[in-house]
Structure formats: C-alpha cells, structure tokens
C-alpha cells in the first residue's frame, strides 16, 4: 500500500530566485512592448505608455528627495490607526449581529448596503465633520473597511458547521459558553478571512482619502504625479501601492492564515 508523502517545501533562496526571475521577465516584456509600440512603430505616444527606464528614474528622484519614504511612513501610520479601529468595530458588531436575532433582523440588510458605497462617497462627510485634518482620512479608512469586516464576520459565524454546534450542546455547552468555546473557535478561518478582506478595503479607502484631503502620503503623491508629473511618475507610485498591498497580504495575513490552519 502506497503512503502519501508531503511534498517538500522549496527553500527560501529558490523562492526569492523565482520572484526575481518573474520580475525580470515582466520588465523585459514591458520594455519590448514600449520599444515596439512607442519608438519603432509609433502607435502610442510616450506620454500615454510608461517606459521601464523612465519609471526607474522617477524612483531615483522620489528616493533622492525623500518624498517616497516620507509618504510611505505617513500612509502606514494612518492605515495602522484606521484599520485597527475598523477591526474593533467590525469584529464586535459582526459578532453581535450573529449572536442576537433582533440585531440580525435590524442590521443584516443595512450593513451590506452601506458597504457597497464607494469610499469616495464618505469624503463630503469627512470634510464636513473633521475638515482637512488627519482624522478625516482616518475616518474614510474606518468606514471604508469596518462594514466589510462586520459582514464577513457575521457570515463566517453563521456558516459554522452545525455538527460542531450539536456536539457542543450534547456536551452541555449553552448560551455564551457555546458561543465562546465552540462557535468562535470553529469560525477562526472565516474571521481571518474577514480581516484580510477588510484590509484590502481599508487600503483602497486610504488612497481615496489621501488623494482628496491629505497633505502627505502615497495617495497624495499619486495625485501630484498625475497633475505635475506624467505617466512614468504615476506608474512608479502605483507600483509602490501595489507592492505594499501584496507584501502585507502575503507576509502578514498569509502567515496568520497558515498558522491558523495548522492550529485548526
């Protein structure tokens, strides 16, 4: 009888090498497309399609004048504050909605409807309530992600396997004990997914708030690049936004999800 063996995980250096290879291949294809479409056949104009070399020069400028790291620092501070508040509000409200029927009947139809609002719709409220202050951008982050976390937490708890609940009842768990010792532990993967989902909403909301209201940050850099820079500067800032989002999603939430799956 054959025994199933776990596939050996690739070493870290090989993973890094693969990532570098993929990035190099993308840049090469990008450069070939730019050369053919812009310089050889002149189908596109240089101001509508970015050049890899000019994007690198834009990075050099942003790093030299210090604006890149200053903007990243300001954005990370805002996302840390806003997302933390959103997590507390979203997780607690989602648990309450899943726990109490009267709250479910009242709020379950409303929360997803509010969640569907784009973050930009909250900008007028933020300006009226907080002005063009730091708290206005943080408010956009909170409302942009709290409702999505709430919805995902509520859904995750409701989708717990009924067998777990029946087993808990059989063993004498009731009320709050059943909720804290059976339902919540069983819904840990869904809760982690809710936090991951909320992070993506928070990051997008932050970019919206910074583009419209902030004096510093990556979102403001993107807006300024559009106004006084060009396609290469815009592309450089957009790649930074994408890279930060990917790093946090893979390194933080991916690691937490992996550890939770082993524990669960």
C-alpha positions as a printed NumPy array, in Angstrom:
array([[  0.   ,   0.   ,   0.   ],
       [  1.396,   3.387,  -1.029],
       [  1.771,   6.034,   1.614],
       [  1.16 ,   9.646,   0.784],
       [  4.18 ,  11.799,   1.498],
       [  4.045,  15.522,   1.993],
       [  5.695,  17.446,  -0.792],
       [  8.894,  19.108,   0.394],
       [  8.652,  22.885,   0.556],
       [ 11.028,  24.774,  -1.712],
       [ 13.916,  26.548,   0.062],
       [ 13.68 ,  30.299,   0.631],
       [ 16.519,  31.124,  -1.759],
       [ 14.732,  29.307,  -4.581],
       [ 11.502,  31.195,  -3.907],
       [ 13.382,  34.506,  -3.962],
       [ 15.132,  33.495,  -7.185],
       [ 11.795,  32.672,  -8.816],
       [ 10.343,  36.035,  -7.784],
       [ 13.369,  37.87 ,  -9.175],
       [ 13.072,  35.885, -12.397],
       [  9.385,  36.731, -12.77 ],
       [ 10.027,  40.43 , -12.156],
       [ 12.891,  40.453, -14.658],
       [ 10.704,  38.734, -17.272],
       [  7.882,  41.243, -16.754],
       [ 10.283,  44.195, -17.109],
       [ 11.787,  42.668, -20.262],
       [  8.377,  42.16 , -21.887],
       [  7.364,  45.673, -20.791],
       [ 10.482,  47.165, -22.395],
       [  9.937,  45.219, -25.625],
       [  6.324,  46.424, -25.854],
       [  7.407,  50.032, -25.204],
       [ 10.174,  49.846, -27.811],
       [  7.936,  48.37 , -30.498],
       [  4.733,  50.332, -29.872],
       [  6.245,  53.709, -28.957],
       [  9.695,  54.005, -30.527],
       [  9.59 ,  51.728, -33.591],
       [  6.025,  51.803, -34.921],
       [  4.988,  54.982, -33.043],
       [  1.489,  53.621, -32.439],
       [  1.396,  55.041, -28.902],
       [  2.75 ,  58.337, -27.651],
       [  5.407,  58.387, -24.883],
       [  3.059,  60.321, -22.589],
       [  0.388,  57.576, -22.642],
       [  2.561,  54.476, -22.119],
       [  5.276,  54.317, -19.425],
       [  8.869,  53.311, -20.034],
       [ 10.627,  50.986, -17.548],
       [ 13.79 ,  53.119, -17.594],
       [ 11.862,  56.347, -17.039],
       [  9.931,  54.739, -14.19 ],
       [ 13.251,  53.8  , -12.594],
       [ 14.403,  57.395, -12.986],
       [ 11.186,  58.51 , -11.293],
       [ 12.009,  56.192,  -8.36 ],
       [ 15.507,  57.673,  -8.167],
       [ 14.025,  61.165,  -7.942],
       [ 11.461,  60.166,  -5.291],
       [ 14.118,  58.429,  -3.202],
       [ 16.668,  61.229,  -3.573],
       [ 14.316,  63.976,  -2.397],
       [ 12.985,  61.75 ,   0.404],
       [  9.331,  62.056,  -0.601],
       [  8.851,  58.317,  -1.206],
       [  9.74 ,  57.14 ,   2.29 ],
       [  8.023,  60.132,   3.905],
       [  4.823,  59.335,   2.017],
       [  5.006,  55.627,   2.877],
       [  5.537,  56.467,   6.562],
       [  2.533,  58.789,   6.682],
       [  0.294,  56.302,   4.894],
       [  1.324,  53.387,   7.113],
       [  0.607,  55.45 ,  10.231],
       [ -2.893,  56.285,   9.002],
       [ -3.674,  52.731,   7.897],
       [ -2.496,  51.33 ,  11.222],
       [ -4.772,  53.646,  13.207],
       [ -7.78 ,  53.464,  10.889],
       [ -7.632,  49.735,  10.27 ],
       [ -7.232,  48.963,  13.992],
       [-10.365,  50.965,  14.776],
       [-12.217,  49.29 ,  11.895],
       [-11.232,  45.828,  13.142],
       [-12.605,  46.51 ,  16.621],
       [-15.862,  47.963,  15.278],
       [-16.29 ,  45.355,  12.541],
       [-15.497,  42.261,  14.613],
       [-17.585,  43.283,  17.613],
       [-20.59 ,  44.369,  15.543],
       [-20.376,  41.256,  13.356],
       [-20.338,  39.   ,  16.417],
       [-23.285,  40.844,  17.955],
       [-25.321,  40.589,  14.75 ],
       [-24.593,  36.864,  14.515],
       [-25.394,  36.348,  18.199],
       [-28.646,  38.28 ,  18.622],
       [-31.609,  37.775,  16.314],
       [-33.131,  41.22 ,  16.838],
       [-29.866,  42.859,  15.717],
       [-29.679,  40.495,  12.756],
       [-33.171,  41.454,  11.615],
       [-32.408,  45.153,  12.045],
       [-28.847,  45.444,  10.724],
       [-28.21 ,  42.486,   8.403],
       [-29.98 ,  44.121,   5.422],
       [-28.451,  47.546,   6.126],
       [-24.753,  46.8  ,   6.655],
       [-24.085,  45.234,   3.199],
       [-25.928,  48.135,   1.568],
       [-23.685,  50.651,   3.332],
       [-20.645,  48.518,   2.49 ],
       [-21.465,  48.816,  -1.214],
       [-20.911,  52.582,  -1.085],
       [-17.568,  53.577,  -2.64 ],
       [-15.185,  55.209,  -0.177],
       [-15.295,  58.463,  -2.141],
       [-18.943,  58.883,  -1.102],
       [-17.812,  59.416,   2.501],
       [-15.428,  62.24 ,   1.619],
       [-18.059,  65.025,   1.966],
       [-18.993,  63.718,   5.435],
       [-15.329,  63.548,   6.428],
       [-14.687,  67.141,   5.327],
       [-17.833,  68.477,   6.997],
       [-17.169,  66.656,  10.27 ],
       [-13.378,  66.827,  10.532],
       [-12.231,  69.379,   7.971],
       [ -8.995,  68.693,   6.091],
       [ -7.388,  67.144,   9.157],
       [ -5.635,  63.833,   9.701],
       [ -8.758,  62.462,  11.366],
       [-10.748,  62.94 ,   8.152],
       [ -8.554,  60.467,   6.257],
       [ -8.631,  58.016,   9.162],
       [-12.434,  58.282,   9.178],
       [-12.501,  57.299,   5.487],
       [-10.366,  54.254,   6.281],
       [-12.629,  53.205,   9.167],
       [-15.925,  53.453,   7.288],
       [-14.325,  52.001,   4.179],
       [-13.418,  48.743,   5.909],
       [-15.473,  48.329,   9.112],
       [-18.687,  47.383,   7.307],
       [-16.954,  44.787,   5.134],
       [-15.344,  43.22 ,   8.217],
       [-18.705,  43.209,  10.002],
       [-20.426,  41.463,   7.098],
       [-17.664,  38.881,   6.714],
       [-17.552,  38.105,  10.466],
       [-21.329,  37.71 ,  10.621],
       [-21.296,  35.431,   7.582],
       [-18.365,  33.379,   8.888],
       [-20.012,  32.719,  12.246],
       [-23.327,  31.79 ,  10.655],
       [-21.597,  29.284,   8.36 ],
       [-20.045,  27.264,  11.201],
       [-20.735,  23.541,  10.704],
       [-23.969,  22.678,  12.579],
       [-22.353,  19.413,  13.686],
       [-19.981,  21.397,  15.9  ],
       [-22.905,  23.21 ,  17.494],
       [-24.822,  19.99 ,  18.113],
       [-21.713,  18.369,  19.578],
       [-21.259,  21.341,  21.902],
       [-24.882,  21.152,  23.011],
       [-24.546,  17.432,  23.616],
       [-21.535,  18.064,  25.853],
       [-23.507,  20.604,  27.895],
       [-22.323,  23.898,  26.409],
       [-25.072,  26.511,  26.328],
       [-25.509,  30.217,  25.734],
       [-22.317,  32.253,  25.966],
       [-20.222,  29.144,  26.647],
       [-21.393,  27.526,  23.41 ],
       [-20.575,  30.74 ,  21.566],
       [-17.1  ,  31.285,  23.02 ],
       [-15.904,  27.66 ,  23.217],
       [-17.436,  26.155,  20.083],
       [-18.699,  28.685,  17.547],
       [-15.894,  31.262,  17.728],
       [-13.006,  28.75 ,  17.587],
       [-14.679,  26.999,  14.65 ],
       [-15.024,  30.295,  12.801],
       [-11.36 ,  31.359,  13.198],
       [-10.505,  30.8  ,   9.481],
       [-13.523,  32.886,   8.483],
       [-12.526,  35.623,  10.942],
       [ -9.019,  35.757,   9.486],
       [-10.543,  35.96 ,   6.022],
       [-12.715,  38.845,   7.226],
       [ -9.669,  40.737,   8.476],
       [ -7.867,  40.1  ,   5.192],
       [-10.895,  41.274,   3.248],
       [-11.183,  44.368,   5.426],
       [ -7.512,  45.196,   4.889],
       [ -7.979,  45.449,   1.122],
       [-10.948,  47.773,   1.615],
       [ -9.002,  49.858,   4.141],
       [ -6.031,  50.25 ,   1.793],
       [ -8.224,  51.4  ,  -1.07 ],
       [-10.106,  53.776,   1.214],
       [ -6.809,  55.242,   2.419],
       [ -5.713,  56.001,  -1.137],
       [ -9.055,  57.715,  -1.783],
       [ -8.799,  59.836,   1.346],
       [ -5.182,  60.824,   0.726],
       [ -5.808,  61.783,  -2.886],
       [ -8.562,  64.165,  -1.859],
       [ -7.723,  65.501,   1.578],
       [ -4.183,  64.819,   2.79 ],
       [ -1.083,  66.975,   2.762],
       [  1.225,  63.926,   2.775],
       [  1.014,  60.242,   1.85 ],
       [  1.212,  57.863,  -1.079],
       [ -2.257,  58.81 ,  -2.292],
       [ -1.271,  62.475,  -2.447],
       [  1.908,  61.506,  -4.328],
       [ -0.252,  59.728,  -6.907],
       [ -2.46 ,  62.795,  -7.289],
       [  0.542,  65.1  ,  -7.634],
       [  2.165,  62.777, -10.171],
       [ -0.978,  62.978, -12.276],
       [ -1.107,  66.777, -12.086],
       [  2.535,  67.86 , -12.425],
       [  4.388,  64.711, -13.424],
       [  3.437,  62.241, -16.103],
       [  2.647,  58.649, -16.907],
       [  6.015,  57.401, -15.639],
       [  5.651,  59.083, -12.235],
       [  2.067,  57.826, -11.925],
       [  3.182,  54.278, -12.764],
       [  6.013,  54.459, -10.21 ],
       [  3.646,  55.437,  -7.391],
       [  1.015,  52.888,  -8.438],
       [  3.604,  50.093,  -8.334],
       [  4.535,  51.145,  -4.784],
       [  0.863,  50.967,  -3.755],
       [  0.508,  47.508,  -5.292],
       [  3.768,  46.256,  -3.758],
       [  2.875,  47.365,  -0.218],
       [ -0.553,  45.759,  -0.5  ],
       [  0.943,  42.481,  -1.756],
       [  3.635,  42.378,   0.93 ],
       [  1.19 ,  42.916,   3.78 ],
       [ -1.333,  40.478,   2.33 ],
       [  1.203,  37.686,   1.769],
       [  3.621,  38.15 ,   4.651],
       [  1.186,  39.086,   7.422],
       [ -2.239,  37.679,   6.569],
       [ -0.813,  34.736,   4.641],
       [  1.352,  33.76 ,   7.61 ],
       [ -1.517,  34.145,  10.075],
       [ -3.79 ,  32.077,   7.842],
       [ -1.194,  29.318,   7.548],
       [ -0.661,  29.147,  11.308],
       [ -4.419,  29.184,  11.966],
       [ -4.99 ,  26.324,   9.519],
       [ -2.403,  24.219,  11.344],
       [ -3.944,  25.083,  14.702],
       [ -7.449,  24.46 ,  13.49 ]])
